[in-house]
Every structure is written in structure tokens, then in C-alpha cells.
Amino acid sequence: MLSPRLSVAAVLLVAHSALAASSVNSTSGTGATSFYWDCCKASCSWTAHGSFVGNPVQVCNINGTKISDYTLGTGCNDGDSFSCLDQIPWAVNDTFSYGFVGAEIDGFLESTWCCGCYEFVFTNGPVQGKRMVVQASNTNYDAHGYSQFNLGIPGGYDYASGCATEFGASPIFGKQNNGVLTRDQCDYLPDSLKPGCQWRFDWFLNANKPNVTWKRVPCPTELTDITGCIRSDEAEFIAKAQTNDTTSPPPSAASIVGSQSVQYTFAFAALISIFVAL
């Protein structure tokens, strides 16, 4: 029979391993993708939805002009703020792109991913092997029990019919869950949104919800210059990345499913059970 001291050491080792696994899962993993474009004020444009160095994700008025009042309600609910027209994907070369997503990282609060940046490697479909770096500008409220990233692609499904409010009815805008089906239909969109729509067919190859491996990465200025949003834990995350220590989660990334406090509780319970058995 193991001595109580060895049993304690074994339990603490298990607890440490569980915590390490949780840390890894908070900064990397696998996930599904989809796409949308609803023109609404993004969830990460609310100041209370994260901790930021300055402002949350930049918002615009109905004319696409950037505004500084982040308290205004969304245009999808009779408010005066909308997503900005420059938050669209673009290709750097045949295998790498930038973009923006509505994120849902399973087991973690919205405040842990709003304005975080993530590198994707697509693992199936016509884009297999291609990479993107994206910034989480929105939240995907529909995913439950798994991680999903909805790419913001103009002409994607408009779940709220917000684009009809902003631009008026058209063959694309005006019908809920309607979206572009062919590259030619991108011509129905406003000029500022056409390049992002065409990206779906030219670079993304009209892929149907490909899966990805993902990991958090330092946010490039190519993205933050557009949204104006930088997480308050970004500097600490970059410092860890520079020392190749990205396995620990940023301070705010406390899991609501597998939190350290819960895991310590399980470890303590296991420790007690061992003493009882001895």
C-alpha cells in the first residue's frame, strides 16, 4: 500500500496535470467555422463585454462613419450603431488571410476572447492547410458545447435583417438568413463590402464550414488598426509569447466550466478519499 505522503504527491500531480490541460485548452484547440454578416453592432463593441486598453471594437453610424459613443444601441434593435464596413476579410497571398470573427470558445466567458487574436489552420475542405489570423470582434451566441468561429464575410447570413435597416432592401438584404450564393451576387452589395464578399469565392473557395485548429496569438496592427481594440492582457500575453510560454492562460481567461477552483476542489476531494481509504 502506498504511504499517505506518496498518495498526497500523486494527487497533487494529477491536480497539476489537470490545471495544465485547462491552461492549454484556454489558448488553443480545435473548432468549427461558419460565416455571417448582419450589420449589427458587434457584441465586443460594448465596453462591459471585456477589459480593453482603450475602446472596444469600433462602431459606426448608419452611414458607415466611425463614432465614439459606445453606449448607443444596435441598429438591429432600433439603435444608432452598426458594425463598420472595413471589418472584412482580405488575402495577403494564396495561403494566408486576415479577418474578423464572432467567437465562442467552449467553457470560457465572452470577456476572455473579445478582441483576442487567433491563428487558424483549416483542416479540411478546399482551404485545407490555409491559414488566417483573425480578431474576435463579436460573439457567436448559437454555439453550445463546442468552439465555433463565425467569419465576418459580407453577404453571409444576416440573422437579424440588420443590413436591410442599414442599406435598404435588395436581392440580398431584406430577407432574414438570406445570403450571397455566387460570386456574381457580390455585385448587389455596397462597393465597400464587395471585396470582402469576393474574398469568400476567390481565397476561401466558397468552403462549407471547414474545421480549424486555433491558437491565440499576439494581435497584429493590421487588425487592431481597424477595430481600435486591444485587450488589457495583451501586453502580458505578448511577453509570454516572446519567452515561448504560451501554455498559461491570460489572467482573465478563467474557465466557467473547468475553472482552477473547481479542479482544486476535485483534487482536494480525491486527497480526502485517499486518507479515508487508508
N, C-alpha and C positions, 0 to 999 in steps of 0.2 A: 504494500500500500504506500502511496506517495505521502510524504510528510506534509503537514499543513503549510509549511513555508514554501515547498515546491508547488503545492496546489495554488497558493496565492500568486506565485510567479507566473504559473501557467494561465490563470485567469486574467492577470494584468496584460500578458502577452496577447491574449485573444482580444481584450478590450482595445489595446493599442492598434491591432490589425484592423479591427472594425472601424476605428476612427480614421485610420489611414485610407481605407477603402472609401469612406464617406467623403474625405477630402478630395480624392481623385475624381469621384463622380460629380463633385460640385464644379469642377473646372474643365471636364472633358467627358465625352460619352458618345453615344450613337443617337440618332434621331430621324424622324420623318420630316419631309418638307411638303409644302403646298404653296399656293400663291393667292394674292388678293390685291385689291386696290379700291378702297371705299371712300377716299377723300376726307374721312372724318379726322378730327383732332386725335392724335395718337395718345395712347394711354401714358406713354413715357413723356408726354408734354405737360403733365400735371406735376407740380413741384412736390407734392406729397407722395409721389409714387417711386421715389428713390432719393439717394443722397448725392448731390451734384456739386461740383466746384463752383459753377455759376448757375446758368439757367438749365432747365430740362430741354427736351427736344424742341427745336424751333417750330413755331406755329405761324400760320399765315391767315390773312383775311380772305374773303370770298373771291377777291381779285388776284390772289396769289402773292400779295405784298406781305413781307415779313412784319410781324407785330411783336410787341414786347409785353403785352398783357396776357400772362399765362393763366389768369383766373377765368377768362372767358369760356363759356360752354362750347361744346362741339356743334358744328353746323349740322350734324346728323340728328340733333335734338333741339332744333330752333336756336342754336347758339351762333356765335360770330367768328369762330375759329375753325380752321381746316388744316389738313396736312399741307406741307409746302411742295411745290411742283418739282423741286430739284432733288428730292429724296427718292431717286430712281436708280436702278442698276446700270452699270456700264462695264464694258470689257476693256481690259488692259492689253490682252493678247488672246490667242486662241484657247488658252487653257486657264486663264486667271481673270477674275472679275471682282468688282466691289458692288456692294448693295446694302439694303436695309431690310430688316425682318421684324415680324411680330413673333415674339418668342414665348415658349412655355418649356421651362426646364423642370422636369418632373421632380417633385419633392422640395422645391425651393420657392421662396417668395418672389413676387414681381420686383421688389426693391433690390434683389440680388442680381438681376440681369438687365434692368433698364439702363441703356446707354453703354452696356458692356459690348465688347467686340469679340467676334468668334471666327475662327477659320474653319471652313467646311472643306471636306474632301468627299465628293459624290461617289457613291459606292455601287451604283447600278444605273441602268438606262443609258441613253446616248451620251450623257455627260459624265459617265464613269471615269474617274481619275482627274477630272477638272476640279479646280479649287476656287473658292471665294473667301473674301474677308468681308464680314457684314457687321453692322451695328444694330443692336436691338433697339429699335425706335418705338416699338409697340408691343402689345401683349396679345397672345393668342389664347383667348378665353375658352376655346372649344376643345382643346386637348386635355384629356384626363388620363392619368396613369402611364403616360409616356411623354418623352420630349418631342416637341414639334416646332419647326420654324417656318412661318409663312412669309415667303418672299414678297416684298412690295413691288409688284410689276403692274404698271398702268395697263388697264384693260383686263386685269384679273377680276375675279368675282367681287361684286360690290354688295356685301352682305347687308348694308344699311341703306342703300339707294342714296347715299350722300353725294355721289358725283352728279346726279340729276339736279340736286339742290344747288350745287356749285356751278355747273356748266349748262344746265338745261337738258331737256330730253333729247336723245339722239338714238340712232340704231343700236348703240352700245349702252349709253347712260339712260337710266329711267326705268329699267326693269330689274328688280331685285334678283341677285345671283346670276345675272346675265353677264357675259364677258366676251372678249375677243376670241375667235376660234381660228382665224387665219391671219397671216401677216398683212394681207391687203386691208383687213379691217382696222389695222392700226391707224389708217388714214382718217378714220372717223374721230380720232381723239384730237384734243388741242395740240398745237405744234410743239409745245414744251414737253408733252408727255409721249410723243411719238417715238423718240429714240429708246426710251425705256420699254415700250411695248415691242418694238422691233428686236430689242435685245433678246426677248423670250424666244424668238424664232431663229435668230442669227447665231447667238452664242449658246443659249440654253437648249437649243434644238427642240423646242416645244416638249421638253421632257415631262413625263407624267408622274409628279410627286416622287422624285428619286429620294433615296435614303442618303444619309451623310454620317461620317464621323466628324465630331466637332471638338474644338478646344478653345478656351478663352485665350486671347492674345492681346497685347497692348494695342490700343486704338490708334490707327494711322490718322494723320491730319487730313488725308483725303476724305475721310468720313466725318471727323469732328468739325472740320471747317464748314461742312454743310449743315449739320444739326446744331452746332454750337454747344453740344452736350458732352461733358466729361465727368465720369464718376468720381466721387470723393475718394475712393480707394484705388484709383488708377495709378497714382504715383507709387504706392506701396506694391501694387501688383507688378509694375514695371521693374521695380527694384528686385523683386523676387525672380522675375523672368531673366534679368541680367545675371543673376547668380545661379541660373538653371534650377531654381527652386520654385517650380510652379505647381507642386503637388498639394500645397496647403491652400485652402480657400481664402479669398479676401475676407477681412474681418466681418463684413456684413452678410456673407453668404452662409447664414445659418439655416440648415435644412429644417423644414417644418414636418418632415416625415422621419428622417433619420438623424435628428439632432444629436450633438455630442452629449447633452444632458440625458437624453433617453438611453444612449448607448452606455453611459456610465452607470445608469440605473440598472440596466441588464447585467453589466459586469459585476456590480455590487451584489445583485441578487444571486448570480452564479457563485460568487465567493461565499455568501452565506450558506448556500445549499451544500457546498463542499464541506464547510465546517460542521453542518448538521449531520452529514453522512459519516463523518469521521468518528 
